[in-house]
């Protein structure tokens, strides 16, 4: 198409993520029966989804292989840092192909890579305190730089859960954009206009970027993309990925003749749609990418490249607190709001609130412990905490020593150094216990919820060296309100 304004761009985003599953005492994943015949869910979903997408096959009618495609080279994607650390060790070839795909995409898209960063261990940011918000973003960025060798431009928020403060923290840490659900916008206007238009029922035009001005820091702003809700839902729930031609036809339905600007058709779903939720979904994607999208009139791009070239002059206001998978804002992670997955008739999720309250109690106690003790060990306690990610990424003796040289007060003996490392480990485990999957499902005894309680138990065990308080007794008293459905 010669007219730039008629050009149609396409971004397919996959959010690839599994919660951290390691036993906090062993730092290893134990056998998970529900993932059989595989050892655990990471291994199973890697086999069904992450790996197939890195070597996706295009076959003819007689099932002969015509081409092998690394889908990550053509889609926008984010991987949870805790998942990538597992892949680096247990699925190294897939891991390598994911990193390579981002490198290829940088040269393909005017210096902008396909990979986006993610908040570190998928905590619901509007429910986090300021300190955890900052650390989640800083650790997510540092992890991204360590793996992809470049600074991230965009960052994926867990469950796209957002509020004004969350966006402020992204901006303070150099993030340029994020992606939200169309139902998270409240109103829009052209920058030159006075009057706003209500889009609170999901009717925002998803084919352009929008600028959001931070309320808590009025001179700062971030650009937002809103994915096409209807097409994304079709990919996730309408078996669209059983047929590559059907997939392309549905994407074309997102194009509008009424738009007088370079439109970005963009969809976002869990990456697991492409292979785990829909068997061979990766093949529908690679078939579309290699054989169909160009002739359908699409130019493949990623969010960062599109933003660089075609940023719009529209502004947006967002709802005060919202997410993509809870109709009630973020009730799903703190309340019996009615949103749940995998429940039976008559079940409730009243356990969510006491679980959150118990963890909040524990977190606040550990902040007190950290603030009281950290000054004995660290030059700057906040810097030490935010940069502890360097040790998590590389636990070699050299790495640990260089971290200690930089952030520890000089002259500490070995026992003091151990105490200092324990303080930092308490902070890490206290964030891991907020991993969102602990509340997502319908039952408190599910593996994800039990997992976050293990992190809490580890926190209490480590905290014993620093306080005479019986944290466990109070924790269990609060948790006593949480009733199982079983």
N, C-alpha and C positions, 0 to 999 in steps of 0.2 A: 504494500500500500504506500503510495507516494506521500499522501497527506499525513504529516506527523500526528495530527489530532485524531485521525481515524485508527491509529495503530492500536492493536489489542495485545496486551501483555498478560502473561500467566505466571502465577506463583502457586505451587502446591507445597504447603508446609506440613511436615510430619513432626509431632512431638513424641520423641522416643524416650521412654522413661520406665524404670522399675524402682520401687523404693529400696533403700539399703536393706539388705537381708542378713548381714553378717551377725553372728553371735558376738556381742560386745566384749566378751571375755576371751574369745578365741580369734576374733577378727577373721572368721571363716564362716561360710554358709553351711549349715547342717542340712541333712536330708529333709526335703519337703515332700511328704507323701502325696499332697494334692497335685504335684507337678509330674507324677509318674507317667511314663517310664523314665523320665529324666530325673537327675539328682535334685534339681531345684528349678524355680520359675525363671531365673535368669537364663539358665542353660536351655530350658524349653523354648522360651520366646526368642532367644538368639537363633535357635535351629529353625523356628517357624517364620521368623520375620527379619531380625537384624542382619543375619548372614545372607539369606536369599536376596534381600534388596541390594546387597553389594555385588552380587553375581547373578543378576536376574536374566532368565533365558527367554529369548523370543523363538518360538517354534512354528513350523508350518503345519498343515492339516494332517501330515503323517508323523507329527511329533519329532521331526528332525530339527536340531538346533540351528537357527540361522544367525543368531547374534547373542552375545552375553553383555549385559549392560550394568554399570554401577549406577543405580538410581540416584544415589546421593549426589552425583555430579549434576543432576538436573532438577532436584527439588530443594526447597528451603528446609532446614531441619535444625532441631536442637536435641542434644542427648543429655540426660541427667548426669552430672559429674560423678555421682556415686555408682552409676551404671557403667560409665566409661572406665572407672578404676577397676571394676570387675572384668570388663572386656579386655583391657590391656593385658591382664594376666591369663584369663581363661578362653578368650576368643581373639588371639592376637592378629590373625589374618584379617578378620572382619574389621577389627579396630584400625588396622593399617589402611584398609581400603576406604574407611570413613574419613580418615585424616587426609588421604590422598585426594579424595573427591573434593574436599574443601579447597585444597591447593589448586586443583584444576579449575574450580569454579571462579577463583579469584582472577585468573587470566581471562576467563571466558566472559566475566561480567564487570569489566572496567575497574578492576581492583577491589571489587566487593565480593566476599566469599558467601557461600550458601549457609554456613553454620552460624547459628545464633547461640549465645550463652544462655544459661538457665540459673535461677537462684539455687544455691548449693544443694540442699537436700529437700527441696520441694515443700517448704513450709508455707502456710497460708499467710501471706505478708500482711494483710490488714489486721490480723489477729496477733501479730508479733510486736514486741516492744522495739523501740528505736535501735537499741544496741544490736539485737538479732537481725533486724532489717539490714543494717549497715554490713554486718559480718556476712550474711547470706549473699549479698550482692558482691562484696569484695572477694569472697571465696569463689563464687561462681566465675567472676572475671579472671581471677588468678589461675583457676583450674583450666579455663578456656585457653588462656595465653600459653600455659604449660603444654597443652596438647596440640593446639592448632597453630601455635607460633605467630599469632597476630592478636591485635586488640579486637574485642567484639564490638560491633556497632549496635546490635540489637540484643535484647535479653528477654527470654520467655519467663513469664511469671507462673508459678504453680497454680493450676486450675484457672489461669488468667485472672486470679483474684487480685483486685486492685482497689486502692483508694488514693487520695491526693498525696499523702505522706509517702506511700510506696513509690509513686512516680517521682517525687522530689529526691528520694534516695537514689533512684536510677540515674537521674540527671547529675546529682552531685558526684557520681562515680563515672561520669563520662559516657553513659549510654544514650544513644540518639533516638531509639524507637522501641516500641513493643507492639504486640498484636493482641487485640481483644475481640470478644464476641460482639455482634451488632446490637445485642440486647443490653450492653453495658454503657452505651452512649445515651445521653439525655437530650441534648439539643445541639444544633449546628448553625453556623452562619458564615457567609463570606467575610473575610477580614475587613473589607471596606463597608460592609453593611452594619446597620444598628440592630436590626431585629433578628431574633433567633427563631429557628424552626424546631418544633418538637419532633424528636425521633425516638422517644422513649419506648416505643413498642417494637423496636427492631427494624425500623424502616429507614435506617441510614443508608446512603449510597456507599456500597463497600468497595467501589472501584477506584478510589483515590486515597491519598493520605490526608490526615487532619492534624492541625497543631493544637496542643493543649497547653494552656498557661497555668503553671503551678500556683495554687491558692496560697500555700504556706511559704512561697518564695516567688513573689510576683514578677521578678525580672527573669525567671527561668521558665523554660518550656521543653516539651518533648513531643515528637511526632508519633501519631498513633495510626495503626491500620486496623480495620475491622473486617474480619473474614466474611465471605458470603455464607450466611447461615444456612440457607436452604440447600445449597449444593454440598456443603460440608456435612450436613445431616444425612443427605442421600448416600455419601461415601461411607459414613459410619454405620448407617442402619438399613439401607435399601438394597444391599447386595449389588451395588453398582460395579464393584470390582470383580465380578464374575465374568465380565465381558468388556474388553478394552474399547470396543466401538460405542457401547452404551455409555461408558465413562466419558468419552470425548463428546458425544452428543449432549450429555448433561452439562458439561463444562461450557459448551457453546450457548446453552440457554442463559448463561450469566452475562452474555454480551448484549449491549443495548445500542440501538441505532441513535437513540436520543442524546447520548453523551457526546459533547463536543471537545473532548480532551482525550489524551492517551490513557485508555482505561486499563486498570489492573484487575483482572479476574483472579481472585485469590481465595484459596480454601485452606482450612486448618483442621486437622483431626489428630487423634492419637496415631502415632506412626504404626502402631500394631494393627491398624485397619489393613495395612498392606502385607498380609501374610498370616498373622495370628488370628485376627477376628474373621477375615475372609481368606480361606485357603487359596494360595496362588495369586493373592491380590497384588503381589509385587510384579507378577507377569502382566497383568492388565495395565499396570503403571508403565512398565518398560516398553510394552507394545505401543501405548499411546505416545510416550515420549519420542520413541525412535521413528515410528511409522506414520503417525496420524496428526499430531498437534500442529505441525508446520502447515500441512495442507488444509487444516481447519482454520488457518489464519492467525494462529497464536505465535507470539515471540516469547520464549521462556526467559524469565528474569528472576531476581530475588528482591526482597524488600529493600535492602540497602542500596542496590543499584537504581531501582525505580525511584526511591526517595531522592537520591543524588540528582537524577535527571529531570524528574517530573513532580517535585514537591508541589502540592496544591496550595492555594491561598484561602483555604477554608479552616475555620476553627471549630473545636468541639468542646462540649462540657460532658463530663461523665457522671453516672449515678454515684452517690456518696460511697457505697461499698458494694461490690458486685463480683461475680465470677462466672465462668462458662457452664458450670455443672450444678449450680444451685439457684433455683428460682427465687430464693429468699435472701439473696446477697451472699453471706458466708455462713448461714445457719447450719449448713451441712457439717461444719467442722467444730461446732460448739453447742448444738441444740437439737432437739427432736423436731426438726422442721418438716419432716415428711419425705425429704429426698434421701433415697438409699438404694443400694444395689444388692440383690441376692437374698432378700428377706422372704419370710413366709407370712400368710394372712395372720393378722393379730399381733405381729411383732411391733415393737417400738424401739426408738433410739434415745430414750431418756438417759441412757448411760453416757451420752456424749458430753453433757455439761459437767457432771462430776469428774469425768476423766480429764477434761480440759482444766477444771479448777484444781485438781490434784497436781497436774503438771505445772500449772502457773505458780502454785505454792512452792513447788520444788525449785523451779527456775528462779523465783525471787529470793529464796534462801541461798541459792548458789551464787547469785549476783552479790549478795551481802558477804558471803565467804570470800569470793574473789576480790571484791573491793577492799576488804579488811586485810587480806594476806598478800595480795599481789605486789604491794609497794615494797615488801621485803626482798622481792626477787627480780622485779622487772624495772628497767629504766623508765619505760612508759607502758603501763598495763594494757591500755587500749591498743597500742601498736602491736604489742606481743600477741594479744588475742587475734587481731585481724590478720596477722602474718603467720600465725600457726599453721595455716594452710600449706606453707612451704614444707613443713615437716610431714604433714599428712600425705603430700604428693611424693615425698622422697624421704623414707625413714632410714636412709643409710647413715652410718656414723658421721661421715663428712658433713652431710646436710644438717643433722642434728647439732653438731658442734658449731657449724657456721651460724645457725639460728641462735644458739645460746650466746655465742660471742657478740652477736649484733644486739640482742634484746635483753640479755640478763645483766644484772649488776655484776661488776667485776668481783672476783674473789670468793664466789660461792663454793662451798665444798660439795662433794657428790650427793650427800643426803639432801642438801638444800636444792640442788638441781632437780633431783627426783621429785621433791615436793612441788617445785615450780611447774614441772611437766604435768604432774597430776592435776594441778589447778587448771591448766589449759585443757587437759583431757576432760575434766568435768564440764567445761564450757562446750566442748565439741559434742559430748554425749547429750547434754541438755538441749542442744539444737536438734540432734537426731531424733529425740523423743517427740518432736513436733511434726515429723514427716506426715504429710496430709493423709496418706492412705490409712492411717490409724483410725480415722473417723469416717472414711468414705463408704464403707460397707455397712451391712445392716446389723452385725452382731459383734459384741465386745470380745467374744472368745475366738474371733477369726485370727488367722496368722499375722495379719498386718497390725492389728491392735495389740496382740501379745508382744509383737516385735518392739513396738514403741515403749511398752512397759518394761521390757528388758533393758532398754537404754536408761529408763528412769531408775531401775534397780542398780545399774552400774554407777549412775550418778551418786546415789545414796551411799553405795559402798565406798567410793573414792572420797566422798565428803567426810566420812567418819574421822579421817586424820586431822580435820580442820575444825570440827565443832563437837561440843558435848551434847548438843541437842539431838533428840531422837527424831530425825526427819521421817523415818519410815513409819513410825506410829501415827503421826499426823497425816502423812500421805495416805495411809491405809484407811484412816477414819473418814477422810474426804471421799476416797474411792469406794467406800462402803455403800455410798448412795447409788452406785452404778450397778444396775441389775441386768443380768444376762437374760436373753429370751429363751435360753435352753434349760 
